[in-house]
Amino acid sequence: MFNFPNNNMGNISNVINSLMGNINNVINSLGGATQMMQQFNQFKNNLQGDPRLQVQNLLNSGQMNQNQYSQLLSLAQTLNQMMPRYF
């Protein structure tokens, strides 16, 4: 067993607790990413027809404004860069 002076035990304990918290945060983030991907796949599988045409129809009908269209386009481009095999 290691012999640490009593005042260092608290520091080591704090470091270990911090590392465990960081590990838990990573695990939770991965779980969140997995859930997000499952939800995205479900959304993608439920789409009917050409999504680009549907968005264009929303824009043409006034149900979506140009600013919303630009935001959606930017988001789609970002997602395409992050997950090219899904698009």
N, CA, C and O atoms as a DFTB+ gen file, in Angstrom:
348 C
 N C O
     1  1       0.842      -1.182       0.000
     2  2       0.000       0.000       0.000
     3  2       0.877       1.232       0.000
     4  3       1.998       1.199       0.508
     5  1       0.380       2.315      -0.564
     6  2       1.122       3.561      -0.614
     7  2       1.002       4.299       0.708
     8  3      -0.045       4.279       1.355
     9  1       2.061       4.934       1.090
    10  2       2.052       5.759       2.293
    11  2       2.104       7.219       1.886
    12  3       3.162       7.721       1.506
    13  1       0.978       7.903       1.960
    14  2       0.909       9.316       1.632
    15  2       0.714      10.099       2.914
    16  3      -0.013       9.664       3.807
    17  1       1.355      11.244       3.011
    18  2       1.055      12.100       4.161
    19  2      -0.426      12.452       4.139
    20  3      -1.034      12.549       3.072
    21  1      -0.995      12.640       5.306
    22  2      -2.439      12.886       5.414
    23  2      -2.905      14.067       4.582
    24  3      -4.010      14.029       4.040
    25  1      -2.091      15.125       4.461
    26  2      -2.562      16.294       3.726
    27  2      -2.613      16.040       2.218
    28  3      -3.313      16.765       1.510
    29  1      -1.898      15.039       1.704
    30  2      -1.948      14.723       0.279
    31  2      -3.104      13.797      -0.064
    32  3      -3.516      13.736      -1.223
    33  1      -3.627      13.087       0.898
    34  2      -4.725      12.158       0.631
    35  2      -5.945      12.903       0.109
    36  3      -6.624      12.419      -0.797
    37  1      -6.227      14.060       0.663
    38  2      -7.362      14.845       0.194
    39  2      -7.161      15.290      -1.239
    40  3      -8.106      15.276      -2.028
    41  1      -5.944      15.686      -1.589
    42  2      -5.653      16.119      -2.956
    43  2      -5.813      14.968      -3.930
    44  3      -6.396      15.142      -5.000
    45  1      -5.310      13.808      -3.582
    46  2      -5.417      12.635      -4.450
    47  2      -6.878      12.241      -4.608
    48  3      -7.323      11.902      -5.705
    49  1      -7.606      12.287      -3.530
    50  2      -9.035      11.965      -3.574
    51  2      -9.773      12.939      -4.490
    52  3     -10.648      12.536      -5.256
    53  1      -9.419      14.222      -4.409
    54  2     -10.048      15.227      -5.271
    55  2      -9.737      14.970      -6.735
    56  3     -10.616      15.107      -7.587
    57  1      -8.490      14.597      -7.041
    58  2      -8.095      14.316      -8.407
    59  2      -8.861      13.108      -8.934
    60  3      -9.377      13.130     -10.051
    61  1      -8.930      12.055      -8.124
    62  2      -9.655      10.842      -8.531
    63  2     -11.127      11.157      -8.758
    64  3     -11.708      10.721      -9.751
    65  1     -11.730      11.907      -7.851
    66  2     -13.147      12.268      -8.009
    67  2     -13.363      13.102      -9.268
    68  3     -14.352      12.929      -9.979
    69  1     -12.426      14.008      -9.532
    70  2     -12.532      14.830     -10.730
    71  2     -12.422      13.978     -11.988
    72  3     -13.191      14.161     -12.931
    73  1     -11.471      13.049     -12.007
    74  2     -11.318      12.157     -13.155
    75  2     -12.562      11.308     -13.364
    76  3     -13.006      11.121     -14.497
    77  1     -13.121      10.799     -12.286
    78  2     -14.327       9.976     -12.398
    79  2     -15.485      10.811     -12.933
    80  3     -16.280      10.327     -13.739
    81  1     -15.583      12.056     -12.489
    82  2     -16.625      12.936     -13.002
    83  2     -16.453      13.182     -14.489
    84  3     -17.427      13.185     -15.242
    85  1     -15.197      13.392     -14.916
    86  2     -14.930      13.604     -16.334
    87  2     -15.272      12.365     -17.149
    88  3     -15.835      12.479     -18.238
    89  1     -14.945      11.200     -16.644
    90  2     -15.260       9.944     -17.332
    91  2     -16.776       9.782     -17.450
    92  3     -17.286       9.391     -18.500
    93  1     -17.484      10.085     -16.372
    94  2     -18.950       9.997     -16.414
    95  2     -19.535      10.980     -17.422
    96  3     -20.499      10.658     -18.116
    97  1     -18.955      12.182     -17.507
    98  2     -19.435      13.166     -18.487
    99  2     -19.242      12.665     -19.912
   100  3     -20.116      12.847     -20.759
   101  1     -18.101      12.035     -20.177
   102  2     -17.843      11.496     -21.514
   103  2     -18.836      10.386     -21.832
   104  3     -19.395      10.342     -22.928
   105  1     -19.053       9.495     -20.881
   106  2     -20.001       8.388     -21.088
   107  2     -21.410       8.938     -21.340
   108  3     -22.115       8.462     -22.229
   109  1     -21.812       9.937     -20.558
   110  2     -23.136      10.531     -20.755
   111  2     -23.237      11.220     -22.112
   112  3     -24.277      11.155     -22.768
   113  1     -22.157      11.881     -22.532
   114  2     -22.160      12.542     -23.836
   115  2     -22.294      11.523     -24.953
   116  3     -23.034      11.745     -25.912
   117  1     -21.589      10.412     -24.839
   118  2     -21.686       9.375     -25.863
   119  2     -23.089       8.790     -25.912
   120  3     -23.619       8.514     -26.988
   121  1     -23.680       8.606     -24.755
   122  2     -25.058       8.112     -24.711
   123  2     -26.009       9.099     -25.356
   124  3     -26.935       8.704     -26.065
   125  1     -25.784      10.387     -25.115
   126  2     -26.607      11.422     -25.729
   127  2     -26.435      11.446     -27.235
   128  3     -27.401      11.635     -27.974
   129  1     -25.206      11.254     -27.691
   130  2     -24.943      11.226     -29.131
   131  2     -25.614      10.021     -29.777
   132  3     -26.164      10.117     -30.874
   133  1     -25.565       8.895     -29.087
   134  2     -26.209       7.688     -29.603
   135  2     -27.713       7.896     -29.714
   136  3     -28.329       7.521     -30.711
   137  1     -28.290       8.489     -28.695
   138  2     -29.732       8.757     -28.713
   139  2     -30.080       9.734     -29.830
   140  3     -31.090       9.564     -30.513
   141  1     -29.238      10.768     -30.021
   142  2     -29.478      11.734     -31.076
   143  2     -29.442      11.058     -32.447
   144  3     -30.267      11.359     -33.310
   145  1     -28.494      10.154     -32.647
   146  2     -28.387       9.454     -33.925
   147  2     -29.597       8.541     -34.148
   148  3     -30.090       8.430     -35.271
   149  1     -30.072       7.896     -33.095
   150  2     -31.260       7.058     -33.222
   151  2     -32.468       7.899     -33.614
   152  3     -33.257       7.501     -34.470
   153  1     -32.610       9.061     -32.985
   154  2     -33.723       9.947     -33.302
   155  2     -33.605      10.468     -34.732
   156  3     -34.604      10.576     -35.443
   157  1     -32.382      10.790     -35.151
   158  2     -32.186      11.263     -36.515
   159  2     -32.539      10.180     -37.519
   160  3     -33.204      10.453     -38.518
   161  1     -32.101       8.953     -37.264
   162  2     -32.422       7.843     -38.166
   163  2     -33.923       7.614     -38.248
   164  3     -34.452       7.338     -39.324
   165  1     -34.608       7.726     -37.119
   166  2     -36.059       7.574     -37.113
   167  2     -36.703       8.684     -37.945
   168  3     -37.605       8.425     -38.742
   169  1     -36.237       9.917     -37.756
   170  2     -36.743      11.042     -38.537
   171  2     -36.498      10.814     -40.025
   172  3     -37.397      11.007     -40.843
   173  1     -35.284      10.403     -40.372
   174  2     -34.921      10.183     -41.777
   175  2     -35.776       9.086     -42.399
   176  3     -36.215       9.210     -43.542
   177  1     -36.015       8.010     -41.645
   178  2     -36.809       6.900     -42.165
   179  2     -38.278       7.273     -42.349
   180  3     -38.972       6.657     -43.157
   181  1     -38.756       8.263     -41.617
   182  2     -40.151       8.682     -41.721
   183  2     -40.390       9.715     -42.815
   184  3     -41.539      10.034     -43.122
   185  1     -39.322      10.240     -43.406
   186  2     -39.486      11.229     -44.473
   187  2     -40.133      10.589     -45.694
   188  3     -39.819       9.459     -46.069
   189  1     -41.024      11.326     -46.290
   190  2     -41.685      10.880     -47.509
   191  2     -41.276      11.813     -48.641
   192  3     -41.435      13.028     -48.522
   193  1     -40.764      11.280     -49.709
   194  2     -40.403      12.101     -50.863
   195  2     -39.041      12.760     -50.710
   196  3     -38.242      12.396     -49.848
   197  1     -38.804      13.730     -51.566
   198  2     -37.539      14.454     -51.615
   199  2     -37.547      15.583     -50.582
   200  3     -38.342      16.514     -50.707
   201  1     -36.683      15.522     -49.568
   202  2     -36.682      16.562     -48.529
   203  2     -36.382      17.953     -49.091
   204  3     -36.928      18.948     -48.614
   205  1     -35.520      18.022     -50.099
   206  2     -35.199      19.328     -50.693
   207  2     -36.444      19.951     -51.329
   208  3     -36.687      21.151     -51.199
   209  1     -37.215      19.128     -52.007
   210  2     -38.445      19.612     -52.642
   211  2     -39.458      20.042     -51.581
   212  3     -40.143      21.051     -51.746
   213  1     -39.551      19.285     -50.505
   214  2     -40.476      19.639     -49.431
   215  2     -40.111      20.994     -48.821
   216  3     -40.980      21.828     -48.567
   217  1     -38.817      21.198     -48.593
   218  2     -38.369      22.475     -48.026
   219  2     -38.638      23.607     -49.022
   220  3     -39.093      24.683     -48.634
   221  1     -38.359      23.365     -50.289
   222  2     -38.616      24.388     -51.305
   223  2     -40.099      24.733     -51.354
   224  3     -40.459      25.900     -51.512
   225  1     -40.964      23.727     -51.220
   226  2     -42.409      23.973     -51.197
   227  2     -42.811      24.813     -49.989
   228  3     -43.669      25.690     -50.095
   229  1     -42.187      24.541     -48.831
   230  2     -42.468      25.352     -47.635
   231  2     -42.069      26.805     -47.860
   232  3     -42.785      27.727     -47.469
   233  1     -40.916      26.995     -48.496
   234  2     -40.440      28.345     -48.793
   235  2     -41.374      29.035     -49.791
   236  3     -41.753      30.190     -49.594
   237  1     -41.738      28.335     -50.844
   238  2     -42.604      28.912     -51.884
   239  2     -43.994      29.255     -51.360
   240  3     -44.604      30.231     -51.796
   241  1     -44.496      28.445     -50.414
   242  2     -45.843      28.664     -49.892
   243  2     -45.890      29.723     -48.790
   244  3     -46.969      30.137     -48.366
   245  1     -44.712      30.160     -48.327
   246  2     -44.680      31.151     -47.254
   247  2     -44.705      30.552     -45.864
   248  3     -44.672      31.292     -44.880
   249  1     -44.764      29.221     -45.749
   250  2     -44.747      28.573     -44.439
   251  2     -43.354      28.640     -43.802
   252  3     -43.206      28.411     -42.601
   253  1     -42.339      28.953     -44.609
   254  2     -40.974      29.129     -44.148
   255  2     -40.463      30.410     -44.797
   256  3     -40.656      30.633     -45.992
   257  1     -39.799      31.260     -43.986
   258  2     -39.261      32.480     -44.586
   259  2     -37.805      32.252     -45.016
   260  3     -37.214      31.214     -44.721
   261  1     -37.247      33.234     -45.711
   262  2     -35.896      33.102     -46.247
   263  2     -34.859      32.906     -45.146
   264  3     -33.898      32.158     -45.326
   265  1     -35.046      33.570     -44.012
   266  2     -34.116      33.425     -42.893
   267  2     -34.141      31.994     -42.349
   268  3     -33.089      31.414     -42.081
   269  1     -35.325      31.433     -42.189
   270  2     -35.445      30.046     -41.725
   271  2     -34.819      29.088     -42.735
   272  3     -34.153      28.123     -42.361
   273  1     -35.039      29.366     -44.005
   274  2     -34.457      28.531     -45.058
   275  2     -32.932      28.571     -44.990
   276  3     -32.274      27.535     -45.087
   277  1     -32.379      29.758     -44.824
   278  2     -30.920      29.904     -44.742
   279  2     -30.354      29.176     -43.533
   280  3     -29.304      28.539     -43.621
   281  1     -31.047      29.271     -42.408
   282  2     -30.612      28.563     -41.198
   283  2     -30.658      27.056     -41.411
   284  3     -29.739      26.338     -41.017
   285  1     -31.725      26.582     -42.032
   286  2     -31.861      25.151     -42.287
   287  2     -30.786      24.665     -43.245
   288  3     -30.209      23.595     -43.048
   289  1     -30.517      25.444     -44.275
   290  2     -29.475      25.093     -45.233
   291  2     -28.107      25.019     -44.552
   292  3     -27.336      24.094     -44.807
   293  1     -27.810      25.969     -43.708
   294  2     -26.540      25.984     -42.976
   295  2     -26.423      24.769     -42.059
   296  3     -25.370      24.135     -41.989
   297  1     -27.508      24.450     -41.359
   298  2     -27.519      23.277     -40.485
   299  2     -27.319      21.992     -41.283
   300  3     -26.564      21.113     -40.869
   301  1     -27.991      21.883     -42.420
   302  2     -27.862      20.692     -43.260
   303  2     -26.428      20.539     -43.765
   304  3     -25.895      19.431     -43.812
   305  1     -25.813      21.651     -44.140
   306  2     -24.429      21.589     -44.612
   307  2     -23.481      21.157     -43.492
   308  3     -22.552      20.382     -43.720
   309  1     -23.719      21.657     -42.301
   310  2     -22.895      21.272     -41.142
   311  2     -23.058      19.796     -40.838
   312  3     -22.075      19.085     -40.628
   313  1     -24.310      19.332     -40.814
   314  2     -24.556      17.909     -40.542
   315  2     -23.939      17.035     -41.620
   316  3     -23.420      15.958     -41.325
   317  1     -23.990      17.485     -42.855
   318  2     -23.412      16.724     -43.952
   319  2     -21.900      16.577     -43.779
   320  3     -21.337      15.532     -44.103
   321  1     -21.253      17.609     -43.277
   322  2     -19.823      17.539     -43.026
   323  2     -19.509      16.601     -41.865
   324  3     -18.506      15.888     -41.885
   325  1     -20.381      16.608     -40.852
   326  2     -20.153      15.774     -39.669
   327  2     -20.493      14.312     -39.926
   328  3     -19.832      13.417     -39.400
   329  1     -21.521      14.068     -40.730
   330  2     -22.021      12.714     -40.927
   331  2     -22.321      12.484     -42.407
   332  3     -23.483      12.299     -42.770
   333  1     -21.311      12.491     -43.264
   334  2     -21.568      12.399     -44.710
   335  2     -22.282      11.124     -45.137
   336  3     -22.989      11.141     -46.145
   337  1     -22.129      10.039     -44.426
   338  2     -22.767       8.787     -44.857
   339  2     -24.270       8.783     -44.635
   340  3     -24.969       7.908     -45.146
   341  1     -24.780       9.759     -43.871
   342  2     -26.215       9.812     -43.612
   343  2     -26.962      10.665     -44.625
   344  3     -28.192      10.658     -44.654
   345  1     -26.220      11.411     -45.467
   346  2     -26.868      12.328     -46.408
   347  2     -26.584      11.937     -47.822
   348  3     -27.049      12.598     -48.750
